[in-house]
Amino acid sequence: MTLPEVPGVLSADQLRTTVAAIAAEQAADGALPWHRGGQLDAWDAVEAAMALDVGGEHARALAAYDWLARHQRPDGSWAAEYRDGAVTAPAAESNHAGYLAVGVWHTWLCTGDDAAVDRLWPTVRRALDLVTAMQLATGAVSWALRPDGTPDDLALLTGNASLFQALRCGIALAGLVGEPQPDWDLAATELGTALRERPAAFADRSRWSMDWYYPVLAGALTGPPAHDRLAAGWSSFVVPGRGVRCVADRPWVTGAETCELALALTAAGRRDDAAGQLTAMQHLRADDGSYWTGLVLTDGVRWPVERTTWTAAAVVLAADAIAGTGPAAGLFADPGALDRPVREVPDRPGKITR
């Protein structure tokens, strides 16, 4: 399989090595933790699985999704953290529930595997039904369930932007399986309005870079509003030649946030700037193709001392989006594709594709 290349930044062989580094951390039962023996959460496991699909490791990606399907709880959620299959943090967070829809849509774009979509569809449906049930009167989605099973009043901007993308991918999957979900359409519309027009609906976490770029990455902001948002936070978060600060007032750049900014820039049509950010974070690359999580600028120390599958995955996804050559590259490079008209596919009644 031919992997994407970003000339002068990452070759196909280098990306193949990074995909192999992610695969090396996967457990025999399909679990994809942050690193071997480390914690696992549903959102980061999906991100790592998407990178495996980009790298042609489709069986491994499906194994990760099947692990999530086996561990889904009856209400559609996952625990916030697992270690070696055991729950270590039981909280039910909405962004963890939603992100599987993005991964399953991504795997279908990569492989056209209808059987995988059919098998995983009930899991996606339960998860997004939970997400819609957690939507607040403002249109924002609660970040987590309280112990009594009711949604907390707090909504987080980054998580909600991710859920906007997840709901739209879920709607696309619903079309593929011929089971329209009008509640998801309504939820996505209300959430999009909240993200664009109701900043007070979300907790103020503007110190974090993810709250800056994620509405652009996820397609909630497009056109001039997207460009304006990226320009407004640039000087606060971007460290030339090093990447993106995780928190504006901390001397710490992180690889995943830098690559996610690259995805947002690509979505906004700024591929050269995106490639520049991907270039800037290559100081975090290890010899085996894995990536350190971050670097403390004041003393040049890598911190935390870990190489995470999700950081490596963010590199792969950013490279794929920038190159624009892979079958799923448009998921991040062209978020508007999810809104385009669909066409019938004759080999399966009721099935649609984009």
C-alpha positions, 0 to 999 in steps of 0.5 A: 500500500502507498502511504501519503508523503509530505515532501521535505517533511515525512516520506512514505517510509517514515510514516510506515515506520510510525504506523508500525510503532503504533501497531507495536503497542496494540494488545493481542485482544485489540486494545490500543492503549496510550502505550503498552501497559498504559491507560486506554480511553475510547477517544484516543484509541479511535485516533490510533485506529484511524492511523492504522487504517491510513497505514494499511493495517485494516485488520488491526484497526478493526480489532481496536474497534471490536475491542471498543464494541465489546467494552461498551456499557449498556447506556452507550458509554465507555469508562474514561480509562481502562488498564489491561481491560479493567476500568480504572476511571468509571466516568462516562464522558460524551466525547469518548462516546461519540468518537467511534462514529468518526473512526467507523466512517473513516474505516469505511472511507479507507476500505469500503468494508460494508460488513464492518460498518454493519457489525459496528453500527449498533455500537455507534447508534447506542453511543450517539443516542447517549450523546443526544440524550446529554444535549443541554438546552443551550445546544451544547452537550454535557461533558459527562454524566453525574453518578445518578446518570443525569448530564452535568451542566458543564459543557466543554468546547473542544469536546463539543466540536469533536461531537459535532464531527462525530454526529455528522459522521454518524449521520453519514453511517446512518445513510449507509445502513439505511437507518436515518436518525433524525434526532442526530440531525437536529442535535448536530444542527443545534450543536453547530449553532451553539459552537458558532453563536453561543460562546457562553454555553461552554466553560472558559478554557481559552488558555488551552490551544484545543479550544482555539483550533478545534471548531475549525478542525471539526468543521463547525467554523468555515470560511472567513470565521475559521480564518479569523479564529486561527489568526486570533490565537496564533501569537498566543499558541504557536512557537515558531519552529517548535510547534503549539503550546498546549496551554497559552501561559505554559512553556510546553509544546505538544506534538498532538496539538501541533498536528491537530492545528495542522489539520485545522489549517488544512481544513481552512485551505492553508496546506503550506502552513499546515505542513509548516506545523508538521515540520515544526514538531518533528523534533519529537520524533524518536528513532523507531518512528514513535513520538514523544508527547511534548517538550518543555521549552525552558529546559529542553526536557521532553515531558511527560516521559512517554511516547503515546500512540495518539501523538503518533496517530496525530502525525499520520492523520495530519500527513494524510490530510496535507498530502490529500492522496489517501481515500479518507484524507478528506475527512479532515481536509474537507469537512464540508464533504459530509454535507454534500449530496449523496448518490444511490449505490445500486448494489445495495438497496438503501445504501448511499455513498459520498 
